[in-house]
Amino acid sequence: MDKRFWSSRIQDLEPYIPGEQPKDRVFIKLNTNENPYPPSPKVLEAIRSAADETLRLYPDPEASQLRQTIAEYHGLTPEQVFCGNGSDEVLGLCFYAFFSPGRRVIFPDITYSFYPVYAHLFQLDFEEIPLNEDFSFPVEKFLRGSGGAVVCNPNAPTGRTLPLEEICRILEADPNRVVMVDEAYADFGARSAVELLNRYPNLVTVHTLSKSRSLAGMRVGYALGSPEVMAAVRCVKNSFNSYPLDRLALAAGEAAIRDVEYFEESRRKVMATRERTTARLRELGFFVHDSNANFIFITHPAVGGKELQQGLRDRGVLVRWFDKPRIRDYLRVSIGTDQEMEAMCRACQDILKG
Amino acid sequence: MDKRFWSSRIQDLEPYIPGEQPKDRVFIKLNTNENPYPPSPKVLEAIRSAADETLRLYPDPEASQLRQTIAEYHGLTPEQVFCGNGSDEVLGLCFYAFFSPGRRVIFPDITYSFYPVYAHLFQLDFEEIPLNEDFSFPVEKFLRGSGGAVVCNPNAPTGRTLPLEEICRILEADPNRVVMVDEAYADFGARSAVELLNRYPNLVTVHTLSKSRSLAGMRVGYALGSPEVMAAVRCVKNSFNSYPLDRLALAAGEAAIRDVEYFEESRRKVMATRERTTARLRELGFFVHDSNANFIFITHPAVGGKELQQGLRDRGVLVRWFDKPRIRDYLRVSIGTDQEMEAMCRACQDILKG
């Protein structure tokens, strides 16, 4: 690649690689933690009614109504809410807003693999702290002072959860740094750190509507934090892109947050299927981490991760394998419908019979 | 504001301030260069048919179909196309992708006021080259070597256009720097630099569907350039946000580009109204720059810019006034429907009678 016209800053940058989005859709798609259930019918109605001639006008750059709706849902004020184009954009803007060059940011070695990419992009110093042998969280190592900390909770791709008391210890250990808690998966059974927001001005939580609200296709994410801290993200966003959420994403986001009943039902189904799948895979000899997310992290003594992924792909099932140290023998499997998970388990059984 | 938790990089950052989006909609809104005509009916159809259960799935991170459609429209290949969340995001990503710290980027002093904001945000050195007295473009000063150049053509907020021959001179003067030509308004009568793309590997053109395609509410923009140069923007985007365009924005964008007939009709109407309004305002004693954009830049010897803006606001007409040296006595007036422009002219007449 001729990089003559590339900025000196990005000559060695390695982008994040998202899970495959097959164009043909014949696969059982358990590779990108999408929700197997459609968005609320009220979301589709809201979109259809917003799809009118007003699309010629810019959206509200402050996303005021959506922020109001999210604030009410969480019992906060709109000044404590920042909305962005999916939680990936929100995380990226937060990395830029809170972390300073020359001050080391810490996060685990096994976690959402976009964190080191943001750090590289923005030329931040960072350290990947190894998870313990059993992939539990090394809390003690997060108590040292640092330029910031990022905790994905439940963690991806392990699905393991850190209790709130431990998050409090990390927040208190160094009250001058921002601790970001990425709660992309928290709706599937973890206790959310949102209840800590009014106690810790250095806490920022990050949320997405892609998973528990079935809206991956609409790109809506948000952060919560103290008004002064949210003002920093707003300042970066308004210096980069005034309107990251289009009119239909705003309408969809609002309707999704408002339909609490649908949300509760949908996440309950996903959690129930997760528990059934976990039990079934353990019967097949898999080691499966206890998960509070909409995916499970699995390994089998008899078959390697890459081999298993390929075997599943050959049988029409897409799952995620990470070519990374320590987890090469693991697969991350998103929770689909009962039928999809049954098909996945049968495919595993078939592979193991060899 | 307590900036304790703000990155050292953003302590002095001053965000871009977009034109007001009034919540009540009783104004005649000529302040943000929106199109007075709705998007193509085919766009609304495409959105309604895409608003289904597949919104639970991530969009195509590569925007392949939209890029293919745009490539065909311009007679290019998809590798020469990059799509983003409005041309503001595209510009931001381009600033990061092409310009290096310590190498001075140049653009005019009077131009789209987001350029210096990106440069501040990303801590780039830059120089604002003064336009000539009559707001014509100082081509000679852009022939010196630099770390990059940005030319808005037609320029905002003046509406004045630089001929392609002059852009060629700038491209040739320093073939090792990227020259970005922001063509947000080019569809309203300027000759596009797209025809130069296959001759100059250092040329990048930037486009938006917000203006000539009436889709400000959907956030679709794109850049065109050589494959190696577009790969740089893609690299930055994929290190920041994999999916900036949601499924409905992708569908809307495609349908908008495909409906060439509607586009031609809509821009023809805007241009005709612009010419009528220009003539009318000149009769009222205004100085009006010749414009190839969907706005005009006007001043009147008898009344100051701020005063005129307020007078128009009092009469229900929103226009844009910039609190900046050299242009404080000017207003930028977006082209609305004939009726809206007639109301605006009557309001001006009323103010001048004073």
Interface residues (C-beta under 8 A of the other chain):
Chain A: M1 D2 K3 R4 F5 W6 S7 S8 R9 I10 L13 E14 P15 Y16 I17 P18 Q21 K23 K29 T32 E34 N35 P36 Y37 P38 P39 V43 L44 I47 R48 A51 D52 E53 T54 L55 R56 L57 Y58 P59 D60 P61 S64 N85 G86 D88 E89 G92 Y96 A97 F98 F99 S100 P101 V117 Y118 H120 L121 N176 V178 P201 N202 S210 S214 L215 A216 G217 M218 R219 E228 V229 A231 A232 R234 C235 V236 K237 N238 S239 F240 N241 S242 Y243 P244 L245 D246 R247 L248 A249 A252
Chain B: M1 D2 K3 R4 F5 W6 S7 S8 R9 I10 L13 E14 P15 Y16 I17 P18 Q21 K23 K29 T32 E34 N35 P36 Y37 P38 P39 V43 L44 I47 R48 A51 D52 E53 T54 L55 R56 L57 Y58 P59 D60 P61 N85 G86 D88 E89 G92 Y96 A97 F98 F99 S100 P101 V117 Y118 H120 L121 N176 V178 P201 N202 S210 S214 L215 A216 G217 M218 R219 E228 V229 A231 A232 R234 C235 V236 K237 N238 S239 F240 N241 S242 Y243 P244 L245 D246 R247 L248 A249 A252
